Amino acid sequence: MGSISGQNPLCYGDTNGVVSVAIGSGLPPYLFSWNLPAQTTASITGLFSGMYNCIITDSIGCYLDFSISLTDPISDSVHRSIPICLGDWSPGTIINGLYVDDPGIYYETTQTNNGCDSTTIYELWNHPQVGSTLPSISICEQESALIFGQQETIEDIYYGVFESVSGCDSIVTVSLNVEDVWPDGNSVSLWFGIPGVLYVPDGPYLFNWIDCSTNIAISGADSNYFFVSTNGSYAAVATSVNGCSDTTDC
């Protein structure tokens, strides 16, 4: 008769388990044959979790066969997934005494009350960057458009920063187009210097001439040429297909 006993590893992954066999009958000397080739004694140490088997044979060939399983205690590891915002400053965490806010996988090992290692796995990952583009806005020169709470008059691309549902920045883009019907400095001139024939450059516009003294449109004067019949001061008004207008100096 005989028995086998064991002591499990103290911590998860340790190699400090112990297995021993005791003999209650048979004739010595005894041969101990373990499933670990180098072990030939009644007690073996430095073991990790697993199945251990020992066959004991006495001097007259009688034998006993014993098996025992050693198990690890439950792993004290924790996995934490921490989202951060791409391109933004965002709260990270303290790992191994250092502040970390870059994406990646980090490990922190501490000791539990029973002296075993406790490993915390931190996975810092980026929220996808949120962005959208609004339809472009077109205005006439001298007008303004309300963009992200501001009245804007300059042709440009504007960016608004808002908070998304994930708490990260959401970038909204909108383009402002300003239609300038005529380049600055455009004015009425004489056609080839001929007195009485006023002229402005042609273009994809509707034209109308006005009398500067009354600011009233002149009937029939609807091209980029105007044949003056009465002395006075005149100006040309050009209106684009988008409804933007520009007037030359009187």
PyMOL commands that set and color helices and strands:
alter all, ss='L'
color gray80, all
select helices_A, chain A and resi 191-193
alter helices_A, ss='H'
color red, helices_A
select strands_A, chain A and resi 2-7+17-23+31-34+43-47+50-57+63-70+78-85+93-95+98-100+104-111+117-127+130-133+137-140+145-147+150-152+156-163+169-179+189-190+197-199+206-211+216-217+225-227+234-239+245-247
alter strands_A, ss='S'
color yellow, strands_A
deselect
rebuild
show_as cartoon
